[in-house]
Amino acid sequence: MAQEKKSLKRKLLHASGWQIVKRTAKMVPFGGTVLAVGLVGHDIKRKGMVKGIVNSGLDAIPVVGLAKNAVELFTGDFIPDKSEKTNGHRRK
């Protein structure tokens, strides 16, 4: 049987749902610390070395990570991702 392709709306809902789950999980006081440490590599890949480590460090501090992620749910990232340019080419 042929599989149906997911619509753009469905893909966006799926991706945004995962972002909300990650941010919410990071808010749990000590479980969030474990998750933040586990996602350091992902943050470094998205934000660069220094910004990724700073972002993960803030997320790993129980009360600070809770406040930061609660605000980011509504406002977006405090520490922006690195630019889309790599070696003069844009990523697709």
Legacy VTK file of the C-alpha trace (Angstrom):
# vtk DataFile Version 3.0
C-alpha trace
ASCII
DATASET POLYDATA
POINTS 92 float
0.000 0.000 0.000
1.114 3.514 -0.683
1.725 5.736 2.302
0.069 9.100 2.459
2.401 12.077 2.662
2.070 14.236 5.734
0.713 17.671 5.044
2.744 20.761 5.854
0.314 21.627 8.653
0.744 18.150 10.160
4.549 18.409 9.986
4.492 21.836 11.684
2.237 20.559 14.456
4.514 17.583 14.997
7.679 19.736 15.119
6.177 22.391 17.387
4.756 19.698 19.659
8.242 18.231 20.128
9.655 21.686 20.954
6.994 22.202 23.621
7.674 18.756 25.094
11.429 19.454 25.284
10.948 22.859 26.882
8.399 21.524 29.363
10.612 18.588 30.289
13.519 20.964 30.919
11.349 22.803 33.451
11.132 19.808 35.798
13.656 20.733 38.527
16.187 17.874 38.484
14.898 15.769 35.606
15.288 18.901 33.490
18.958 19.074 34.448
19.517 15.555 33.135
17.673 16.383 29.909
19.597 19.658 29.464
22.923 17.840 29.868
21.765 15.225 27.354
20.873 17.910 24.813
24.168 19.841 25.017
25.338 18.444 21.671
22.084 19.465 19.998
22.358 23.002 21.403
25.989 23.296 20.278
25.032 22.154 16.775
22.200 24.732 16.555
23.779 27.685 18.366
27.537 27.210 18.084
30.020 26.150 20.753
29.893 29.035 23.249
26.205 29.928 22.874
25.212 26.247 23.013
27.141 25.638 26.223
25.749 28.811 27.817
22.194 27.879 26.807
22.559 24.337 28.171
24.212 25.626 31.335
21.301 27.953 32.023
18.826 25.144 31.337
20.682 22.825 33.733
20.300 25.180 36.729
16.973 24.092 38.282
15.247 27.416 39.086
16.954 29.461 36.355
16.177 26.839 33.691
12.547 26.754 34.800
12.173 30.528 34.496
14.119 30.733 31.221
12.132 27.990 29.492
8.794 29.277 30.787
9.502 32.686 29.233
10.895 31.124 26.024
7.646 29.216 25.479
6.004 32.561 24.735
8.831 34.778 23.454
11.236 32.462 21.618
14.916 31.792 22.320
16.947 34.266 24.377
20.106 32.991 22.703
19.537 32.893 18.926
20.635 30.028 16.685
23.726 30.526 14.555
23.202 31.921 11.069
22.132 29.645 8.244
25.348 30.305 6.317
28.034 27.627 6.325
31.122 28.135 4.167
29.375 30.774 2.099
26.439 28.504 1.232
22.964 28.442 2.690
21.663 25.196 4.113
18.614 23.696 2.467
LINES 1 93
92 0 1 2 3 4 5 6 7 8 9 10 11 12 13 14 15 16 17 18 19 20 21 22 23 24 25 26 27 28 29 30 31 32 33 34 35 36 37 38 39 40 41 42 43 44 45 46 47 48 49 50 51 52 53 54 55 56 57 58 59 60 61 62 63 64 65 66 67 68 69 70 71 72 73 74 75 76 77 78 79 80 81 82 83 84 85 86 87 88 89 90 91
